[in-house]
Amino acid sequence: SGASKWNPIEHRAFSEIQKNWAGRPLTDYETVLNYISTTRTKTGLRVDAHLVQLNYPTGVKVSDKEMKDLSLRPHDTQPNRNY
């Protein structure tokens, strides 16, 4: 579905987006954004989308110190599900 496994909002949005573009070829970014942005449901769900055209560098190394300095803590309810 393209949605992350534990996010019910994404599941709700992606199922409606897929219904909106079902059976149509996704030939370019403009087409994809149009189908996403025109997705609506009877219950009021509206989806907004925009294309970010930035260059993201690959192969960036994060040092052990940078990782240690991150403010990360396990969630109280399901600590083993954090990612």
N, CA, C and O atoms as CSV, one atom per row, in Angstrom:
chain,resi,resn,atom,element,x,y,z
A,1,SER,N,N,0.818,-1.202,0.000
A,1,SER,CA,C,0.000,0.000,0.000
A,1,SER,C,C,0.856,1.258,0.000
A,1,SER,O,O,0.343,2.329,-0.325
A,2,GLY,N,N,2.123,1.180,0.346
A,2,GLY,CA,C,2.961,2.364,0.419
A,2,GLY,C,C,2.886,3.068,1.757
A,2,GLY,O,O,3.608,4.041,1.976
A,3,ALA,N,N,2.043,2.611,2.645
A,3,ALA,CA,C,1.895,3.243,3.960
A,3,ALA,C,C,2.789,2.545,4.971
A,3,ALA,O,O,3.057,1.349,4.856
A,4,SER,N,N,3.247,3.300,5.960
A,4,SER,CA,C,4.070,2.661,6.983
A,4,SER,C,C,3.196,1.730,7.818
A,4,SER,O,O,1.997,1.963,7.970
A,5,LYS,N,N,3.787,0.705,8.341
A,5,LYS,CA,C,3.070,-0.413,8.938
A,5,LYS,C,C,2.176,-0.032,10.114
A,5,LYS,O,O,1.087,-0.589,10.252
A,6,TRP,N,N,2.598,0.886,10.954
A,6,TRP,CA,C,1.875,1.148,12.198
A,6,TRP,C,C,1.155,2.483,12.208
A,6,TRP,O,O,0.736,2.927,13.277
A,7,ASN,N,N,0.993,3.140,11.077
A,7,ASN,CA,C,0.372,4.452,11.050
A,7,ASN,C,C,-1.026,4.381,10.436
A,7,ASN,O,O,-1.153,4.337,9.213
A,8,PRO,N,N,-2.084,4.368,11.268
A,8,PRO,CA,C,-3.445,4.225,10.738
A,8,PRO,C,C,-3.885,5.404,9.879
A,8,PRO,O,O,-4.724,5.236,8.993
A,9,ILE,N,N,-3.338,6.592,10.119
A,9,ILE,CA,C,-3.690,7.744,9.291
A,9,ILE,C,C,-3.188,7.529,7.866
A,9,ILE,O,O,-3.908,7.797,6.904
A,10,GLU,N,N,-1.947,7.044,7.731
A,10,GLU,CA,C,-1.415,6.767,6.399
A,10,GLU,C,C,-2.243,5.694,5.703
A,10,GLU,O,O,-2.508,5.802,4.505
A,11,HIS,N,N,-2.654,4.664,6.431
A,11,HIS,CA,C,-3.452,3.604,5.824
A,11,HIS,C,C,-4.772,4.169,5.309
A,11,HIS,O,O,-5.224,3.806,4.222
A,12,ARG,N,N,-5.387,5.051,6.081
A,12,ARG,CA,C,-6.648,5.658,5.660
A,12,ARG,C,C,-6.439,6.508,4.412
A,12,ARG,O,O,-7.225,6.429,3.468
A,13,ALA,N,N,-5.398,7.309,4.402
A,13,ALA,CA,C,-5.139,8.191,3.262
A,13,ALA,C,C,-4.755,7.399,2.016
A,13,ALA,O,O,-5.301,7.647,0.941
A,14,PHE,N,N,-3.829,6.452,2.139
A,14,PHE,CA,C,-3.354,5.725,0.964
A,14,PHE,C,C,-4.437,4.866,0.330
A,14,PHE,O,O,-4.463,4.716,-0.891
A,15,SER,N,N,-5.330,4.302,1.129
A,15,SER,CA,C,-6.400,3.496,0.535
A,15,SER,C,C,-7.308,4.370,-0.324
A,15,SER,O,O,-7.761,3.943,-1.386
A,16,GLU,N,N,-7.573,5.586,0.130
A,16,GLU,CA,C,-8.409,6.503,-0.653
A,16,GLU,C,C,-7.677,7.025,-1.883
A,16,GLU,O,O,-8.278,7.164,-2.948
A,17,ILE,N,N,-6.394,7.311,-1.748
A,17,ILE,CA,C,-5.595,7.765,-2.896
A,17,ILE,C,C,-5.574,6.683,-3.963
A,17,ILE,O,O,-5.728,6.976,-5.149
A,18,GLN,N,N,-5.386,5.436,-3.551
A,18,GLN,CA,C,-5.337,4.332,-4.506
A,18,GLN,C,C,-6.669,4.168,-5.232
A,18,GLN,O,O,-6.694,3.852,-6.421
A,19,LYS,N,N,-7.773,4.382,-4.522
A,19,LYS,CA,C,-9.079,4.326,-5.179
A,19,LYS,C,C,-9.203,5.441,-6.216
A,19,LYS,O,O,-9.800,5.247,-7.275
A,20,ASN,N,N,-8.642,6.600,-5.911
A,20,ASN,CA,C,-8.740,7.759,-6.801
A,20,ASN,C,C,-7.981,7.540,-8.110
A,20,ASN,O,O,-8.445,7.983,-9.160
A,21,TRP,N,N,-6.835,6.874,-8.077
A,21,TRP,CA,C,-6.047,6.716,-9.305
A,21,TRP,C,C,-6.100,5.281,-9.851
A,21,TRP,O,O,-5.330,4.933,-10.745
A,22,ALA,N,N,-6.980,4.473,-9.332
A,22,ALA,CA,C,-7.064,3.062,-9.728
A,22,ALA,C,C,-7.189,2.898,-11.240
A,22,ALA,O,O,-8.058,3.497,-11.873
A,23,GLY,N,N,-6.315,2.085,-11.802
A,23,GLY,CA,C,-6.373,1.743,-13.212
A,23,GLY,C,C,-5.836,2.803,-14.154
A,23,GLY,O,O,-5.918,2.643,-15.371
A,24,ARG,N,N,-5.291,3.873,-13.619
A,24,ARG,CA,C,-4.753,4.943,-14.470
A,24,ARG,C,C,-3.232,4.934,-14.388
A,24,ARG,O,O,-2.676,4.708,-13.313
A,25,PRO,N,N,-2.557,5.173,-15.490
A,25,PRO,CA,C,-1.090,5.171,-15.455
A,25,PRO,C,C,-0.540,6.405,-14.750
A,25,PRO,O,O,-0.995,7.525,-14.984
A,26,LEU,N,N,0.433,6.186,-13.895
A,26,LEU,CA,C,1.102,7.283,-13.196
A,26,LEU,C,C,2.366,7.605,-13.981
A,26,LEU,O,O,3.432,7.050,-13.713
A,27,THR,N,N,2.242,8.494,-14.940
A,27,THR,CA,C,3.300,8.718,-15.920
A,27,THR,C,C,4.334,9.754,-15.501
A,27,THR,O,O,5.466,9.723,-15.984
A,28,ASP,N,N,3.966,10.670,-14.611
A,28,ASP,CA,C,4.909,11.697,-14.190
A,28,ASP,C,C,4.501,12.237,-12.815
A,28,ASP,O,O,3.426,11.918,-12.307
A,29,TYR,N,N,5.363,13.048,-12.231
A,29,TYR,CA,C,5.085,13.604,-10.903
A,29,TYR,C,C,3.819,14.447,-10.883
A,29,TYR,O,O,3.050,14.396,-9.924
A,30,GLU,N,N,3.602,15.221,-11.936
A,30,GLU,CA,C,2.416,16.092,-11.994
A,30,GLU,C,C,1.136,15.266,-11.914
A,30,GLU,O,O,0.199,15.639,-11.207
A,31,THR,N,N,1.091,14.150,-12.633
A,31,THR,CA,C,-0.070,13.272,-12.610
A,31,THR,C,C,-0.287,12.696,-11.223
A,31,THR,O,O,-1.411,12.691,-10.719
A,32,VAL,N,N,0.778,12.210,-10.603
A,32,VAL,CA,C,0.686,11.636,-9.261
A,32,VAL,C,C,0.184,12.685,-8.272
A,32,VAL,O,O,-0.730,12.416,-7.493
A,33,LEU,N,N,0.772,13.873,-8.299
A,33,LEU,CA,C,0.360,14.936,-7.381
A,33,LEU,C,C,-1.093,15.336,-7.606
A,33,LEU,O,O,-1.807,15.631,-6.648
A,34,ASN,N,N,-1.536,15.348,-8.852
A,34,ASN,CA,C,-2.924,15.682,-9.146
A,34,ASN,C,C,-3.877,14.663,-8.533
A,34,ASN,O,O,-4.867,15.045,-7.908
A,35,TYR,N,N,-3.595,13.383,-8.701
A,35,TYR,CA,C,-4.466,12.361,-8.121
A,35,TYR,C,C,-4.462,12.430,-6.597
A,35,TYR,O,O,-5.513,12.296,-5.969
A,36,ILE,N,N,-3.309,12.634,-6.006
A,36,ILE,CA,C,-3.238,12.730,-4.547
A,36,ILE,C,C,-4.010,13.950,-4.052
A,36,ILE,O,O,-4.802,13.850,-3.115
A,37,SER,N,N,-3.779,15.099,-4.683
A,37,SER,CA,C,-4.388,16.350,-4.223
A,37,SER,C,C,-5.894,16.421,-4.439
A,37,SER,O,O,-6.577,17.202,-3.777
A,38,THR,N,N,-6.415,15.621,-5.352
A,38,THR,CA,C,-7.865,15.634,-5.588
A,38,THR,C,C,-8.585,14.522,-4.834
A,38,THR,O,O,-9.775,14.299,-5.060
A,39,THR,N,N,-7.898,13.832,-3.957
A,39,THR,CA,C,-8.509,12.767,-3.170
A,39,THR,C,C,-9.395,13.374,-2.081
A,39,THR,O,O,-8.945,14.208,-1.295
A,40,ARG,N,N,-10.659,12.945,-2.044
A,40,ARG,CA,C,-11.626,13.396,-1.045
A,40,ARG,C,C,-12.481,12.201,-0.633
A,40,ARG,O,O,-12.670,11.266,-1.412
A,41,THR,N,N,-12.995,12.237,0.592
A,41,THR,CA,C,-13.929,11.200,1.026
A,41,THR,C,C,-15.220,11.859,1.505
A,41,THR,O,O,-15.265,13.066,1.742
A,42,LYS,N,N,-16.263,11.052,1.643
A,42,LYS,CA,C,-17.546,11.553,2.142
A,42,LYS,C,C,-17.438,12.035,3.585
A,42,LYS,O,O,-18.210,12.890,4.018
A,43,THR,N,N,-16.475,11.481,4.328
A,43,THR,CA,C,-16.327,11.863,5.738
A,43,THR,C,C,-15.458,13.098,5.922
A,43,THR,O,O,-15.249,13.540,7.053
A,44,GLY,N,N,-14.944,13.667,4.826
A,44,GLY,CA,C,-14.217,14.922,4.921
A,44,GLY,C,C,-12.709,14.840,4.820
A,44,GLY,O,O,-12.025,15.851,4.977
A,45,LEU,N,N,-12.177,13.658,4.560
A,45,LEU,CA,C,-10.723,13.545,4.401
A,45,LEU,C,C,-10.307,14.261,3.131
A,45,LEU,O,O,-10.860,14.020,2.058
A,46,ARG,N,N,-9.324,15.146,3.261
A,46,ARG,CA,C,-8.724,15.841,2.121
A,46,ARG,C,C,-7.223,15.638,2.214
A,46,ARG,O,O,-6.641,15.750,3.293
A,47,VAL,N,N,-6.604,15.344,1.095
A,47,VAL,CA,C,-5.179,15.061,1.082
A,47,VAL,C,C,-4.457,16.194,0.349
A,47,VAL,O,O,-4.885,16.630,-0.719
A,48,ASP,N,N,-3.367,16.657,0.936
A,48,ASP,CA,C,-2.552,17.709,0.323
A,48,ASP,C,C,-1.196,17.104,-0.034
A,48,ASP,O,O,-0.651,16.302,0.724
A,49,ALA,N,N,-0.659,17.484,-1.173
A,49,ALA,CA,C,0.640,16.954,-1.593
A,49,ALA,C,C,1.407,18.009,-2.366
A,49,ALA,O,O,0.830,18.819,-3.091
A,50,HIS,N,N,2.711,17.982,-2.197
A,50,HIS,CA,C,3.581,18.834,-2.999
A,50,HIS,C,C,4.911,18.117,-3.207
A,50,HIS,O,O,5.323,17.286,-2.399
A,51,LEU,N,N,5.558,18.454,-4.290
A,51,LEU,CA,C,6.817,17.817,-4.655
A,51,LEU,C,C,7.985,18.632,-4.104
A,51,LEU,O,O,8.071,19.840,-4.324
A,52,VAL,N,N,8.859,17.972,-3.405
A,52,VAL,CA,C,10.068,18.605,-2.887
A,52,VAL,C,C,11.219,18.200,-3.813
A,52,VAL,O,O,11.572,17.023,-3.892
A,53,GLN,N,N,11.790,19.159,-4.496
A,53,GLN,CA,C,12.859,18.857,-5.447
A,53,GLN,C,C,14.198,19.323,-4.882
A,53,GLN,O,O,14.816,20.258,-5.392
A,54,LEU,N,N,14.621,18.659,-3.835
A,54,LEU,CA,C,15.918,18.936,-3.234
A,54,LEU,C,C,16.847,17.758,-3.492
A,54,LEU,O,O,16.398,16.628,-3.682
A,55,ASN,N,N,18.114,18.027,-3.498
A,55,ASN,CA,C,19.096,16.953,-3.598
A,55,ASN,C,C,19.472,16.517,-2.192
A,55,ASN,O,O,19.945,17.317,-1.385
A,56,TYR,N,N,19.261,15.258,-1.914
A,56,TYR,CA,C,19.617,14.704,-0.620
A,56,TYR,C,C,20.877,13.863,-0.785
A,56,TYR,O,O,20.876,12.887,-1.535
A,57,PRO,N,N,21.942,14.229,-0.099
A,57,PRO,CA,C,23.194,13.495,-0.274
A,57,PRO,C,C,23.094,12.064,0.256
A,57,PRO,O,O,22.425,11.798,1.254
A,58,THR,N,N,23.759,11.174,-0.422
A,58,THR,CA,C,23.810,9.782,0.025
A,58,THR,C,C,25.177,9.513,0.646
A,58,THR,O,O,26.135,10.252,0.414
A,59,GLY,N,N,25.252,8.470,1.419
A,59,GLY,CA,C,26.521,8.057,2.000
A,59,GLY,C,C,27.000,8.935,3.140
A,59,GLY,O,O,28.174,8.882,3.505
A,60,VAL,N,N,26.113,9.742,3.711
A,60,VAL,CA,C,26.501,10.609,4.828
A,60,VAL,C,C,26.709,9.731,6.064
A,60,VAL,O,O,25.831,8.947,6.424
A,61,LYS,N,N,27.837,9.858,6.694
A,61,LYS,CA,C,28.156,9.068,7.886
A,61,LYS,C,C,27.824,9.877,9.140
A,61,LYS,O,O,28.157,11.059,9.235
A,62,VAL,N,N,27.173,9.236,10.085
A,62,VAL,CA,C,26.849,9.859,11.365
A,62,VAL,C,C,27.790,9.271,12.400
A,62,VAL,O,O,27.902,8.054,12.541
A,63,SER,N,N,28.458,10.146,13.113
A,63,SER,CA,C,29.438,9.672,14.096
A,63,SER,C,C,28.740,9.084,15.324
A,63,SER,O,O,27.565,9.353,15.575
A,64,ASP,N,N,29.476,8.288,16.074
A,64,ASP,CA,C,28.940,7.717,17.310
A,64,ASP,C,C,28.527,8.825,18.274
A,64,ASP,O,O,27.517,8.702,18.967
A,65,LYS,N,N,29.302,9.902,18.319
A,65,LYS,CA,C,28.972,11.017,19.207
A,65,LYS,C,C,27.656,11.677,18.792
A,65,LYS,O,O,26.832,12.002,19.647
A,66,GLU,N,N,27.452,11.880,17.480
A,66,GLU,CA,C,26.200,12.468,16.996
A,66,GLU,C,C,25.012,11.577,17.345
A,66,GLU,O,O,23.955,12.072,17.737
A,67,MET,N,N,25.182,10.276,17.204
A,67,MET,CA,C,24.108,9.352,17.559
A,67,MET,C,C,23.812,9.408,19.053
A,67,MET,O,O,22.653,9.393,19.467
A,68,LYS,N,N,24.861,9.473,19.850
A,68,LYS,CA,C,24.699,9.531,21.294
A,68,LYS,C,C,23.999,10.817,21.732
A,68,LYS,O,O,23.239,10.817,22.700
A,69,ASP,N,N,24.259,11.912,21.015
A,69,ASP,CA,C,23.682,13.209,21.361
A,69,ASP,C,C,22.217,13.364,20.951
A,69,ASP,O,O,21.568,14.334,21.342
A,70,LEU,N,N,21.690,12.420,20.168
A,70,LEU,CA,C,20.281,12.500,19.783
A,70,LEU,C,C,19.393,12.294,21.004
A,70,LEU,O,O,19.703,11.491,21.884
A,71,SER,N,N,18.309,13.015,21.043
A,71,SER,CA,C,17.376,12.907,22.167
A,71,SER,C,C,16.332,11.838,21.847
A,71,SER,O,O,15.208,12.160,21.462
A,72,LEU,N,N,16.700,10.588,22.003
A,72,LEU,CA,C,15.805,9.467,21.722
A,72,LEU,C,C,15.471,8.734,23.005
A,72,LEU,O,O,16.327,8.523,23.864
A,73,ARG,N,N,14.199,8.349,23.119
A,73,ARG,CA,C,13.808,7.529,24.260
A,73,ARG,C,C,12.681,6.601,23.807
A,73,ARG,O,O,11.887,6.963,22.938
A,74,PRO,N,N,12.612,5.417,24.387
A,74,PRO,CA,C,11.551,4.473,24.004
A,74,PRO,C,C,10.175,5.003,24.405
A,74,PRO,O,O,10.033,5.697,25.412
A,75,HIS,N,N,9.183,4.672,23.614
A,75,HIS,CA,C,7.810,5.017,23.939
A,75,HIS,C,C,7.349,4.151,25.099
A,75,HIS,O,O,7.730,2.984,25.193
A,76,ASP,N,N,6.530,4.714,25.987
A,76,ASP,CA,C,6.087,3.976,27.182
A,76,ASP,C,C,5.218,2.773,26.843
A,76,ASP,O,O,5.330,1.736,27.498
A,77,THR,N,N,4.356,2.883,25.841
A,77,THR,CA,C,3.397,1.827,25.539
A,77,THR,C,C,4.029,0.645,24.827
A,77,THR,O,O,3.860,-0.496,25.257
A,78,GLN,N,N,4.750,0.897,23.752
A,78,GLN,CA,C,5.378,-0.185,22.989
A,78,GLN,C,C,6.813,0.193,22.644
A,78,GLN,O,O,7.095,0.563,21.504
A,79,PRO,N,N,7.712,0.108,23.601
A,79,PRO,CA,C,9.089,0.559,23.361
A,79,PRO,C,C,9.809,-0.212,22.273
A,79,PRO,O,O,10.734,0.321,21.660
A,80,ASN,N,N,9.416,-1.450,22.013
A,80,ASN,CA,C,10.102,-2.230,20.992
A,80,ASN,C,C,9.641,-1.873,19.574
A,80,ASN,O,O,10.191,-2.403,18.610
A,81,ARG,N,N,8.664,-1.006,19.424
A,81,ARG,CA,C,8.137,-0.620,18.109
A,81,ARG,C,C,8.723,0.700,17.600
A,81,ARG,O,O,8.378,1.137,16.502
A,82,ASN,N,N,9.582,1.329,18.358
A,82,ASN,CA,C,10.179,2.591,17.921
A,82,ASN,C,C,11.122,2.359,16.742
A,82,ASN,O,O,11.840,1.361,16.693
A,83,TYR,N,N,11.106,3.297,15.794
A,83,TYR,CA,C,12.028,3.235,14.673
A,83,TYR,C,C,12.351,4.611,14.196
A,83,TYR,O,O,13.120,4.771,13.248
